[in-house]
Amino acid sequence: MLRQYLNILLITIYAGLPVCLNEYLNRPCDYVFAAVATGTLICPFVLFPALSGLYALLLGIFLYLPLWADVCHLLIYQTPLNSSSLTGLLYTNPQEAVEFIKNFLHGPILTITLFTLVWIITAVICISRTAPYRSPFIARGLAWSVLAVSALHLWASYIFIEDRFIPLRIFLNVKQLLQNDRELQKLRQEQKDYNFAPITSLLPNNEKQTYVIIIGESLHRRHMQLYGYNRPTTPRLSARKDLLAFNNVTAPHAATLPSLKEALSFADSFEATPEETKGSIIKYFNTADFTTFWLSNQYLGGLLDNQIALWGNEAAFTRFINHDYWGEHAAPFDQALLPLFKEALQNPAPKKLIILHLMGSHIQYKQRYPNNFAYFSAPTASAQEVAEYDNSVLYNDAVISAFLSELEKQTGIAALLYISDHGQDIEDTPESCHCHTPEKNTPPMLEIPFILWLSPEYKQKRPDLAARAAAALNKTYNTRDFIHTVIDLAGLSNRDFQTGKSIFSSDF
Ligand SMILES: [Zn+2]
């Protein structure tokens, strides 16, 4: 008898623990939901005692393992599992896989893993070894009623539970990803099979060349000291005498995806179909025998709905270090890309295109910089938000400068081009929304920095372009045509390239 009571206690704890843990992770806790879910999970033990062991094992696999994955993810990346991480996991590359495994080989994770496995195995053995006993009629009646009510409740609040109950959320996400997979593979294959017309180069094929494109985020140039802002937000870049800061460059749209979709391909509309956007900047440089790198601190998302990430995956070396959707929780600071950038620079390939995609000044601003960059502050909430934005610009100044210092150590032809994907409307005035949205497109949302650095060797080998660039500082340009400018910068050409669309061109 005592054994049976102990077994009931064990079953209750075993079924209730993952539910309570799930509630704990989904704060604020819903205790009613936790109690109903635990009660429901216990019912099959009451109704089918002979299958107790098997059912306990199924709970271990379908309840405990997803929660274990979620807890590990939370410990490693400070954010719960999301579609971005699952995509990363499904389409991982060798470098990412190694890093992922390394992450799992640290103390707390190993302890949790071991504890989970021991707990599941012990519970399954204990539950299955207790001789099957027939529950009283009244208990079985109650169990059927609870199951019936729960089934109704589950049906009625399906979406609520889907979002809230981690195991279900993970399974549904994976199901969605696998469903998308076939379409994605088709798209990837089409991108792979797409060929640009032959590309010619002004420079000999063995000439050492390094082109670095830094894509910033939500940076309105008028918040940069370099562009005349009254706060010292770019002390490092402003101190340099070898930068060309273009004054009249705008983004095509006030949102990341549509803006970059046009900037990084030959597509002229952000509504361009995948068919029209097969040829990206990465593909172009791959075709021209460049070794390409895509190093991103932005979200990966579901690849099917993120054309930019899909292009990023075409690079010879692709890394997405941000495991959080929009970094609402704790995205890495942009400087975390620096070691990867150094690795890319050390790669012995003679011709390289390195694209860095930053989190820059994306909302929430104060999560974009470490505490030692909290330099500006203000007394009112609105002004404080502007101050935090400016702190993110100050940090961005340090990040860009760090990348530039590394690039400067390189020999050979080198160039760095920095743009922001779009701007941000951020002033301490009642009209300013402190946002960017394609519905409004106010000038601050579109006015972006556009900064060029050329190595001494570049200037020596291509004095013509260097001179034209220096003379183009006040030209009006839209980054819709950005791909043409980058191709021009690298001295490449084919029938897709239109000189008139490069800001560095004499035809512009
Ligand atoms: Zn953006």
Boltz pocket constraint, residues with backbone or C-beta under 6 A from the ligand:
constraints:
  - pocket:
      binder: B
      contacts: [[A, 216], [A, 217], [A, 218], [A, 255], [A, 256], [A, 257], [A, 421], [A, 422]]
      max_distance: 6.0
